[in-house]
């Protein structure tokens, strides 16, 4: 994925520079920083020790360092957490504000990412999904042979044991767009949740959303949002990545 494909003007950044910037991030993020070239941006997750995503970020390299772009609400807590592990590394972290902050730009960014199958983590959905559940492996956001990073053991175990039971799908609905983390259930099921909204944005027809769902629910036509209006969802669509 190139940076020009996703301008993400509503996202803020953490600028990581210094002699040890690449080595430092290599031990923190799920992607292989050695493969990150100036002409091509890349995706990565920052995980908890439990292997669940605390952020998904767009990485952009230039001659002076690496920029990690993410939703504005995550920049401060992610910067604070990264600084805990800098120790004696020659690394400098600087927060950078978004290029644009109006609602129209933010809505455009959300729709573009949802339709492209790019997962987004917000404060309310941190530490909820292992990266593969949100298709990060399908967009080149995970390296399984680069060595250790935070949460790597859980991510690798899920990969090599082959017991992934959830994936991210595209769904549509009418009415107000649900908040990230809204539970999804099968109206004809036992009332238990079968997934959660990753992100959602309003459209002329209602809303479009990305959702992590149990694979057993991915062919259902009876999914609804678990909220007061029980808004019906379209049959999930699998993302097709180039």
N, C-alpha and C positions, 0 to 999 in steps of 0.2 A: 504494500500500500504506500503510495507516495503522499507527501505532504500536500501537493497540489490537489489531490483527490478529496482531501478533507481540510478545508481552510481552518475550521474550528476557531473562528475569531472570538467566540464567547468563552473559550477555555483559557485558563491561566496556566502558568508554567513554573517549574522549578529548574533553574539554570545550574548545571553541575559542571564545574571547571576545575582545573588544577592538574598537576602531574599524574595523580593517581585516580582521576575521574573514571576512566574506563574500568580499571581493576576494581575499584570500589563498587560500581554499579553491577559489575559482573557477579558479585557475591550477594546482590540484593534482588535483582530482577530475574524474571523467568526466561527472557530472551537472551541470545548470545550477542553480546555487545561487539564482539569481533567482526560480526557480519554486517554491522550497521555502517553504511556508507553515506557520505555527504549528499549524494544525489538521490538517495532513497530512504525515506523514513520507515519506521517499523513499530509494531505494537509489542507491548510487554505488560505483565502484571507484577504488582508488588504484593506479596502474600504475607499472611501471618504464619507463625510457626506451625499452625494446624493445616497449612496448605491452602487456606481460603483467601480469596482476593480482597485486599484492602484498597486497591486502585487498579484501573487499567489506564495505561498512558501511551501517548504517541511519542516516540523517541525521534529526535532530529539532531544529527551531528553536523558540526561545522568545524572550522579550523581551531576554534578556541574552547570547545567543550561540547556538551550534550544537553539539549533542552528536553525536559519531560513535560508534556502538555497533558492536562487533566481538568476535570470540572473545578471551577474556582473554589467551591466549598471544601475540596480535598487538599488544596495546596498547603495550607498552614499545618494541618495534622500530619500530612505525609512528610513535609519538610522537617518537622520536629522529630518524627520517628527516624528518618534517615540520619539526622545529626547525631542521634544516640550511638550510631555505629561507625562514625567517622574516625574516632579515636585519634591515632597519630597519622592517619592518611593525609596526604597533601591534596585536600579537596575543599572547594568552596561552593556553598549552596546559596543561591539568591532567588527570591520569589519575584515573579514577573506578572503584572496584572494583565487581564485580557485586552485584546486589541479593540473589542467592541463589547458592550454590555447591555444593549437594548433587547427587548423581548423578542423582536422579530428575528434577529440574528440567532439568538439562542434556540428558538423554535426551528429554524432552518437547520441548524447543526444537529438537533435531536432527530429530526425526521431523516436526514441523510444517513446518520449512523445506524438508526433502527433498520432502515430499508436495506442497508449494505450488510447487516449482520455483524456489526461491531458492538461488543458488549460495553456497557458503561457502568461503573460502580459509583454510587452516591453514599453519603454518610449513613443513610438508613438501610443500605444493603451491604455494607462492609462486613467481611468475615462470614459470608453466607454461602458462597459457591467456590468449589475448586475450579481452576481455570478451564479445564476441558468441558465442564458442564455448560460453560458460556461460549464454547466453540473457539476459545483462544488458540488452541492447537491447529485449527483449520485456517487461521489467518497468519500463521507463522510467528505467533507470540510466545511459543514455548520451545526451548531447546532441551532435548532429552539426553544430550551427550556432552554438554559444556562443563559439567561439574556442579559443585554444590552452590546453592543459593537458598535464601530463606523460604521454607516450605517445600523445598525440592523433594524431600523423601516421600511426602504424601502425593504430590503430583506424579512422581515417577511410579509409585506403587499402583496408582489408578491406571496409568498408561500400560504398564507391563502385565498387570493381572487381567486387563481387558474386561473389567466389570463395570464399565460406565453405564449408569441407569438413567441419566438425565442429559438432555441437550437443549440448546437454545433454538427456538422457533419464532417465526413471524406470525402474529395474529392481528386481527382487526375487529373493531367494534363500533357501536354508536354511543352517543352521549359523551359525557366528560371523560377526558383521558385519565386513567388511573395513576396513582402515585407509584413510584418505584417501590417494589417490595410487596405490593398488593397480592394477596393470595388468590389462586385460581383453583376451582374445584369442578368436578364433573356433576352436572345437575342430575344425572341418572345414577350417580354412584352412592357411596355410603356417607357422603358429607365431608370426607377428609380432603385436605388439599392435595392437588396433583402437580402444583408448580407455583411459580411466582413471577410477577412482572419485573423485568429488568429495567426497561425504560418505556415511556409512552409519550406520544405527542399528538395534538389535535390536527385533524385534516378537514377538508371541506365535507367529507362524508362521515366524520366522526373522529376516530383515532386509529393510529397504528401503534403497535407495541411489539417489543421483543420480550420473550418469556422463556425462562428455564422450566422445562416440563419433564415429567417422567416419560420415558419412551413409550410406555404402555398407554399413555394418554395422547400421544402425538397424532393419532388418527381419529380422535373423537370429534363429533359435531355438536356435542352437548356441554362444552366447557363454558363456564360463567365466571365473572369476577366475584369474589367472595366479599361483597359489600351490600349495602342496603338495597340497591336497585337490581342486584343479581344480573348485571349487564351481560348479555350473551356475547360470546366470542366466535369468530369464524373458525373453521377447521384450521389447525396449525399448518403452516407452510414451512418446509425445510429450506434452509438457506443454501443456495448454490454458489459456492465460491469459485472464482476463476483460478 
